[in-house]
Structures are given as structure tokens and as C-alpha cells.
Amino acid sequence: MKVLHVVSTVKQARSAESCGADAVIAEGVEAGAHLGFNEIPLFSLIPQVVDAVSIPVFAAGGIVDARDS
């Protein structure tokens, strides 16, 4: 079984990795399920998490551009 953990901060991503998660799912403040008071926008969070962990990082929630409106 693979374990993918949803995170909204670098601290959570590092913790998930140290606990043995196979990957993390980065979720920014735009997503529907909020994971804390320190959330930042997804496109700011993604590079920070990618730089902080060595496991795969997926992105979730709030992914749109002007063509989607």
C-alpha cells in the first residue's frame, strides 16, 4: 500500500516524509478542505515543498487560469 499525505505547509511535508509517507499532496489555501491557519497559495507552496522533501509531490485544489472562467 502506498501512503500519500495531504499537507499545507513545509513543516507538515517534512513530518509526513519522516513518518514514512510515500508522497505528499500539497494543498493551498484555495482548496476546499483547510489544514490549518498557516496556509499559503498553492503555486507558492509547491516549490517550497518540492525543495524540502525528497519524495514525490502532487498538487491539489485551486488549479485554474484565466481561460477557465
C-alpha positions as CSV (number, residue, x, y, z in Angstrom):
1,M,0.0,0.0,0.0
2,K,1.3,3.5,-0.8
3,V,0.7,6.3,1.6
4,L,0.0,9.8,0.2
5,H,-0.4,12.5,2.9
6,V,-2.1,15.9,2.3
7,V,-0.1,18.8,3.5
8,S,-0.4,22.6,3.5
9,T,3.0,23.6,4.9
10,V,6.6,22.7,4.5
11,K,6.7,21.6,8.2
12,Q,3.8,19.1,7.5
13,A,5.5,17.8,4.4
14,R,8.8,17.1,6.3
15,S,6.9,15.4,9.1
16,A,5.0,13.2,6.6
17,E,8.3,12.2,4.9
18,S,9.9,11.4,8.3
19,C,6.9,9.2,9.2
20,G,7.3,7.2,6.0
21,A,4.8,8.7,3.6
22,D,5.5,7.6,0.0
23,A,4.4,11.0,-1.4
24,V,2.7,14.2,-0.3
25,I,-0.2,16.1,-1.8
26,A,0.4,19.9,-1.5
27,E,-2.9,21.7,-0.9
28,G,-3.0,25.5,-0.9
29,V,-5.5,27.9,0.7
30,E,-7.7,27.8,-2.4
31,A,-8.7,24.2,-1.8
32,G,-11.9,23.2,-0.1
33,A,-10.5,21.3,2.9
34,H,-8.3,23.5,5.0
35,L,-5.5,22.1,7.1
36,G,-4.5,25.0,9.3
37,F,-4.1,28.7,9.8
38,N,-0.7,29.0,8.0
39,E,-1.8,28.1,4.5
40,I,-0.4,29.9,1.5
41,P,-1.5,29.9,-2.1
42,L,-0.8,26.6,-4.0
43,F,1.6,28.0,-6.5
44,S,3.8,29.4,-3.7
45,L,3.6,26.2,-1.7
46,I,4.6,23.8,-4.5
47,P,8.2,24.9,-5.0
48,Q,8.8,25.2,-1.2
49,V,7.5,21.6,-0.6
50,V,9.5,20.2,-3.6
51,D,12.7,21.8,-2.2
52,A,12.0,20.5,1.3
53,V,11.4,16.8,0.7
54,S,12.8,14.0,-1.5
55,I,9.6,12.1,-2.0
56,P,7.1,12.9,-4.9
57,V,4.9,15.9,-4.5
58,F,1.4,16.2,-6.1
59,A,-0.7,19.4,-6.2
60,A,-4.4,19.6,-5.4
61,G,-7.1,22.2,-5.4
62,G,-7.5,25.7,-6.9
63,I,-5.7,25.0,-10.1
64,V,-7.2,27.3,-12.7
65,D,-6.2,30.1,-15.1
66,A,-8.0,32.9,-16.9
67,R,-9.2,30.5,-19.6
68,D,-11.2,28.6,-17.1
69,S,-13.5,31.4,-16.1
